[in-house]
Amino acid sequence: MNKLLMRKVVCCLVVAFFFLGAVPRVEAGFVPSATSTVSDSARFADIEKIQRALETRVIKDRLEKLGLTSEEIQSRVNSLSDAQVHQLALKVDEMNTGGDALGVIVLILVIAILVWVVFYLYGHRIVIK
């Protein structure tokens, strides 16, 4: 009876850890008010940040595939309002070019450990040669 109870507990834990590991990471932050005014220096800094992002090879190639020239892109950026420029600069900051590999690695390690625990509890041996 004890072994059957242990198997049920292990199965429940495996399922619970799987769903806990699948929850996305959430970050909170302050939301700027829509009525805030942006100074000229802040707008200039935001436009520089957007220009640096637009100069990256990946974004430049994607915009060329969409049929936009650099003059059209520059005119569109200059026609944005202060709030839109600031919002776009915030999105550029949030852009993660390398991806978040740490979460994937941790999830794979947790799954591997759980598989090892299940094999250990069932009495199977894992031999790596």
N, C-alpha and C positions, 0 to 999 in steps of 0.2 A: 504493500500500500504506500509506503514511503517513497519508493522509486517512481510510482505513478504520479504522486503529488509533485515530486521534484521535476518530472518531465513537463507537467502542466505549467508550473511556475516558470521554468526556463522558456517555454514557448511564449508565454505571456510577456516575459521580459524582452525576448527577442523582438516581438511585434512592437512593444512600447518603445524600445530604443530605436527601432527603425523609423517610427513616426516622429520621435523627438529629434532625430538627426535630419529629417527631411524638412523641418521648419526653417524658412528663410530668415536670415539675419535682418533685423529691422533697426534702423537708426533714426533718431528723432533730432529735430533741430528747430531753430527759430524761423518763422516765416516772416519775411519783410512785409510791412504794410504797403498797400497799393497806393497810398497817398504820399509816400515819402519822396522827397525831392533828391535828386542825385546831382552832386556838384560836377563841374567840368573836369576836374582832375580824376574823380571816380569814373566818369564816363570814358575818359581817355584811357585809364587803366583797364577798364572792362573791354574796350575796343582792341587794345593791344593783346589782351588775353585771347580774345576771339580770333584775331589775326594769326597768333602763334598756332592756335588749333587748326585754322584753315590752311596753314602752310605745311602741315604734316602730310606725308605721302599718301596715306590711306584715304584721308578725307578729300584731298585734292583729286585723286583718281576717281573717287565716287562721284564728286561733283561734275567732273568732266564727262563721266558716263551718263549723267543726267542731262548733259547738254548745256551746262553753264560755263561761261568764260570767267576769267578772273575779274574783268571789268564789271560784269553783271553782278557777281558776288559782292564786290566792293560797293557798288551802288546800292545794293539791297541792305548791306550792313549799315551804310551811312543813312539810309532812310528809316531805320528803326528808331522808335522812341527811346527815351532814357530807361523806362521801365523794362522794355523789351531787351535792350542791350544788357542791362543788369541781369535779367532772368537768363539770357543766353550765356552770359559769363558764368553764372552759377551752375548751369548745366555742363559747361566745359569743365569746371572744377570737379563735378561729380563723375565725369567720364573716366572709366577705368580701362585703360588700354591693355593692360596685362591680364585682366581677369582676376578672380579671387580663387586661387588654387589652394589656399590654406584650408578652406571649408571642405573642399573635395577630398583633400588628403586626410583630414581628420575623420570624415565620414567613411572612407575606405578602411582606415585603421580600426575604427569602431566595429565595422562589419566583420573584419578579419578576426578580431578578438572574440566577438560573439560566436563566430563559427567555430573557433578553437575551443571555447567554453562548452558549446553544445557537444562537440566530438569528445571532449574530455569527460563530460558527465555521462555520456552514453557508453564510455569505455573503449572507444575507437582510438587508435594511435595514428598520429600523422608523422611519417618518416620522410625527411627530405635528404636525398642523397646527392 
